[in-house]
Amino acid sequence: SIRRQRQMCIRDRPISMTFTFDDDCWVNIKDATGEAIAYGVKQSGRVMEIQGVPPVAVTLGKPDNVRISVNGDPVDITAFQNGQIARFSLPM
């Protein structure tokens, strides 16, 4: 159906994400296609702008000092800011 095609197109459209690191943080970010968008240690002070097809799987080694926005809107990750490795998908 046309409605289903539209939903698939919207779902397959890449989202823009901005990660701001206030401390060094290990990341592993993959999108729905399985492409590794970002990985390794990102340095304190870095602002990383990336795009990926949702859902985007995110793993952060030190989420306490990371700020994220999706398509310009801030993402609340306070539930994951507990001093442990965070695993979640974007958009939330």
GIGINOR-V240093 format. One record per residue. N is the residue number from 0. OMEGA is omega as a letter, one per 20 degrees, with the letter a starting at -180 (none if undefined). D_FIRST is the distance of its C-alpha to the first C-alpha in Angstrom with 2 decimals. Layout:
BEGIN
N:OMEGA:D_FIRST + N:OMEGA:D_FIRST
END
This chain:
BEGIN
0:r:0.00 + 1:r:3.78 + 2:a:5.43 + 3:r:5.29 + 4:r:6.34 + 5:r:8.75 + 6:r:10.06 + 7:r:10.76 + 8:r:12.45 + 9:a:14.45 + 10:a:15.45 + 11:a:16.55 + 12:r:18.55 + 13:r:22.23 + 14:r:24.25 + 15:a:27.89 + 16:r:30.51 + 17:r:34.23 + 18:r:36.68 + 19:a:40.23 + 20:r:42.91 + 21:r:46.09 + 22:r:47.49 + 23:a:46.97 + 24:r:43.90 + 25:r:42.43 + 26:r:38.66 + 27:a:35.96 + 28:r:32.51 + 29:r:29.55 + 30:a:25.94 + 31:r:22.82 + 32:a:23.49 + 33:a:26.93 + 34:r:28.76 + 35:a:32.00 + 36:a:31.95 + 37:r:35.35 + 38:a:38.06 + 39:a:41.77 + 40:r:44.08 + 41:a:43.34 + 42:r:46.53 + 43:r:47.51 + 44:a:46.77 + 45:r:43.83 + 46:a:40.72 + 47:r:37.85 + 48:a:34.76 + 49:r:31.88 + 50:r:28.14 + 51:r:25.70 + 52:a:22.12 + 53:i:21.70 + 54:a:22.68 + 55:a:26.13 + 56:a:28.82 + 57:r:32.15 + 58:r:35.60 + 59:r:38.59 + 60:r:42.15 + 61:a:43.70 + 62:a:41.07 + 63:a:43.81 + 64:r:44.32 + 65:r:40.81 + 66:a:38.79 + 67:r:35.07 + 68:r:32.71 + 69:a:28.98 + 70:r:27.87 + 71:a:31.30 + 72:r:31.15 + 73:r:33.75 + 74:r:32.70 + 75:r:34.96 + 76:a:36.10 + 77:r:39.31 + 78:a:38.33 + 79:a:38.62 + 80:a:41.83 + 81:r:44.27 + 82:r:46.08 + 83:r:43.91 + 84:a:41.22 + 85:r:37.84 + 86:r:34.50 + 87:r:31.25 + 88:r:27.82 + 89:i:26.73 + 90:a:25.24 + 91:none:26.85
END
